[in-house]
Amino acid sequence: IDAFSFFDSIVGAHGIQYETAGALGNGERIFITAKLPNYIKVGCDDLIEQYLFLTTSHNGFGSITAAFTPVRIVCNNTLNAAMRKNTNAVKIRHTANAKQKLEQAHRLMGITNNLSAELEQVFNRWAKVRITDNEVKKLIQRAMVPNKEVLQNLEAGKEDEISTLFKNMVNNVYDYAMSSPTQQQETTKGTVFGAYNAITGYFQNVRSYKNPEAKLKSLFLGGTGQMRSQTAFNLCADFARNQFN
């Protein structure tokens, strides 16, 4: 209650509703999600809900972090990405006074409004950019690369020196891209938006985690899912940009 009380005055005024709350580990980190009333709309009926994800620790270190997190309704898929020149989050020191915290809360709403408008334009543009199955496979490979060595082997065409584990992971993402019903819609089938959703959807809906806490860390707290999704976002942005140049 104390950790997130600074946000209460924003919540009612903007039609935002707190939706879920939880704790990680033995309670050393807590989080709250808040749902915004509006949607990002891709195409005619592909809707993306808008959430804020707030988290903090009880150990007295670090800061309160609040981030804008869109979720594609049709597959409960987190599209957790930031534009290259902007962030999707704010950090608030535990020692900040009430006025400073409220100012940061208003700053978060500004970030949210700007990102929402930008992402709607980006996703709708991507939904019109065609991409071949082979290009999707290559994009997935680059997005899922764990280190420079694997990247160098890919670029050199040395497939035989790439681990079976990595190849299987890429194949799983590709299978999701080609076969998931959520990838067969007008906005996603054969489009760059679909390629992005394939990678984010893999981490949200396909990949196995040892427990819900591990999944939360991967997707929202700077883990593998979040990092690979941001890489995928950047690669898709580059691909779409090249098609228009």
C-alpha positions in Angstrom: 0.0 0.0 0.0 2.7 2.4 0.9 5.0 1.6 -2.0 2.4 2.5 -4.7 0.2 5.0 -2.9 1.8 7.8 -5.0 0.0 6.4 -8.0 -3.5 6.3 -6.4 -4.3 9.9 -7.4 -3.5 9.1 -11.0 -5.4 5.9 -11.2 -8.9 7.3 -10.6 -8.4 10.4 -12.7 -7.4 8.5 -15.9 -9.9 5.6 -15.6 -7.1 3.2 -14.7 -7.9 0.1 -12.7 -5.6 -1.9 -10.5 -5.9 -5.5 -11.7 -3.4 -7.8 -10.2 -0.8 -7.7 -7.4 1.7 -10.2 -6.2 5.1 -11.0 -4.6 8.2 -12.7 -5.7 10.4 -15.1 -3.6 9.6 -14.5 0.0 8.1 -11.2 -0.6 11.3 -9.2 -1.2 9.9 -7.9 -4.4 6.2 -6.9 -5.0 4.4 -5.8 -8.2 1.0 -4.4 -9.3 -0.5 -4.3 -12.7 -2.9 -1.5 -13.7 -5.1 -1.6 -16.8 -5.7 1.5 -18.9 -9.2 2.1 -20.4 -8.1 2.5 -24.0 -6.8 0.1 -26.6 -4.1 0.0 -29.3 -5.9 -1.1 -32.5 -4.1 -2.9 -35.3 -6.1 -3.4 -38.5 -9.9 -3.7 -38.1 -10.2 -5.8 -34.9 -6.7 -6.8 -33.6 -6.8 -5.2 -30.1 -4.0 -4.6 -27.7 -4.7 -3.8 -24.1 -2.6 -1.3 -22.3 -1.1 -2.0 -18.9 1.2 -0.4 -16.4 3.5 -2.7 -14.5 4.8 -1.3 -11.2 7.4 -3.2 -9.1 9.5 -2.4 -6.0 11.6 -4.2 -3.4 11.2 -4.5 0.3 15.0 -4.6 1.0 15.4 -0.9 1.0 17.6 -0.9 -2.2 16.8 -0.1 -5.8 13.8 1.9 -6.8 10.2 1.7 -7.7 9.9 0.9 -11.4 6.8 1.7 -13.4 6.6 0.6 -17.1 4.1 0.7 -19.9 3.3 -2.8 -21.1 0.9 -3.5 -24.0 -0.7 -7.0 -24.2 -2.3 -8.4 -27.4 -5.7 -9.7 -26.4 -6.1 -12.6 -28.9 -3.2 -14.5 -27.4 -2.5 -12.8 -24.1 0.9 -11.8 -25.6 3.1 -9.2 -24.0 4.5 -6.7 -26.5 6.9 -5.2 -24.0 9.1 -2.9 -26.0 10.5 0.6 -26.1 11.2 2.8 -29.1 14.9 3.3 -29.8 15.0 7.0 -28.7 12.6 6.7 -25.8 12.1 4.6 -22.7 8.9 2.8 -21.6 9.6 3.1 -17.9 10.4 5.5 -15.1 12.3 4.8 -11.9 11.4 6.5 -8.6 13.8 6.5 -5.6 12.4 5.1 -2.4 13.7 8.3 -0.7 11.7 10.7 -3.0 9.1 12.8 -1.4 5.4 12.7 -2.2 5.6 15.6 -4.6 8.5 14.0 -6.6 6.7 10.7 -6.7 3.6 12.3 -8.1 5.6 14.2 -10.7 7.1 10.9 -11.8 3.7 9.3 -12.0 2.5 12.1 -14.3 5.7 11.6 -16.3 4.8 7.9 -16.7 1.4 8.9 -18.0 3.0 11.1 -20.6 5.3 8.3 -21.7 2.3 6.0 -21.9 0.3 8.3 -24.0 3.1 9.0 -26.4 4.2 5.3 -26.7 0.6 4.2 -27.2 0.2 6.5 -30.2 3.6 5.6 -31.6 3.1 1.9 -31.2 -0.3 2.0 -32.9 1.3 3.7 -35.9 4.2 1.3 -35.9 2.2 -1.9 -35.6 -0.3 -0.9 -38.2 2.6 -0.1 -40.6 4.2 -3.5 -39.8 0.9 -5.2 -40.5 1.1 -3.9 -44.1 4.7 -4.9 -44.7 5.0 -8.3 -46.3 7.8 -10.8 -45.2 8.6 -14.2 -46.7 8.7 -17.4 -44.6 12.5 -17.6 -45.2 12.9 -13.9 -44.0 10.9 -14.7 -40.9 13.2 -17.6 -40.1 16.3 -15.4 -40.5 14.8 -12.7 -38.4 14.0 -15.2 -35.6 17.5 -16.5 -35.7 19.0 -13.0 -35.3 16.5 -12.1 -32.5 17.2 -15.3 -30.5 21.0 -15.1 -30.8 22.5 -15.6 -27.3 26.1 -14.4 -28.0 28.5 -13.0 -30.6 29.9 -16.5 -31.5 26.5 -17.8 -32.6 25.9 -14.6 -34.5 29.2 -14.9 -36.3 28.4 -18.6 -37.2 25.0 -17.5 -38.6 26.5 -14.8 -40.7 29.2 -17.1 -42.0 26.6 -19.8 -42.8 28.3 -22.3 -40.4 25.0 -24.0 -39.4 26.9 -27.1 -38.4 28.7 -25.2 -35.7 25.5 -24.0 -34.1 24.2 -25.9 -31.1 21.2 -28.2 -31.4 19.6 -26.4 -28.5 19.6 -23.1 -30.4 18.3 -24.7 -33.6 15.5 -26.3 -31.7 14.5 -23.1 -30.0 14.5 -21.2 -33.4 12.4 -24.0 -34.9 9.9 -23.8 -32.0 9.5 -20.0 -32.6 9.2 -20.6 -36.3 6.5 -23.3 -35.8 4.6 -20.9 -33.6 4.9 -18.2 -36.4 3.6 -20.6 -39.0 0.9 -22.6 -37.1 -0.6 -20.6 -34.2 -4.2 -19.5 -35.0 -3.2 -16.0 -33.7 -0.6 -15.9 -36.5 -3.2 -16.6 -39.2 -5.0 -13.3 -39.0 -5.0 -10.5 -41.6 -2.7 -8.4 -39.4 -0.1 -11.2 -38.7 -0.1 -13.8 -41.6 3.0 -13.0 -43.7 3.6 -9.6 -42.1 6.3 -8.0 -40.0 3.8 -7.5 -37.2 3.3 -11.3 -37.3 7.1 -11.9 -37.2 7.3 -9.7 -34.1 4.4 -11.5 -32.5 5.9 -14.9 -33.2 9.0 -14.1 -31.1 7.1 -12.4 -28.2 4.4 -15.1 -28.4 7.0 -17.8 -28.0 8.2 -16.4 -24.7 4.7 -15.7 -23.5 2.8 -18.8 -24.7 5.3 -21.6 -25.7 8.5 -21.6 -23.7 8.5 -23.6 -20.5 9.5 -22.0 -17.2 10.3 -23.7 -13.9 7.6 -21.6 -12.2 5.5 -18.4 -12.6 8.1 -16.3 -10.9 10.7 -17.3 -13.5 8.3 -16.4 -16.3 7.6 -13.0 -14.7 11.3 -12.2 -14.4 11.9 -13.3 -18.0 9.1 -11.1 -19.5 9.0 -8.1 -17.2 12.2 -7.7 -15.1 14.9 -7.5 -17.7 15.1 -11.3 -18.3 15.7 -13.2 -21.5 12.2 -12.8 -22.8 12.2 -9.1 -22.5 15.7 -8.7 -24.0 14.9 -11.0 -27.0 11.6 -9.2 -27.6 13.3 -5.8 -27.7 15.9 -7.2 -30.1 13.0 -8.5 -32.2 11.3 -5.1 -32.1 14.5 -3.4 -33.3 15.0 -6.0 -36.1 11.4 -5.6 -37.3 11.7 -1.8 -37.3 14.9 -2.1 -39.4 13.2 -4.6 -41.8 10.1 -2.4 -42.3 12.3 0.8 -42.7 14.3 -0.9 -45.4 11.2 -1.9 -47.3 10.1 1.8 -47.6 13.6 3.1 -48.5 
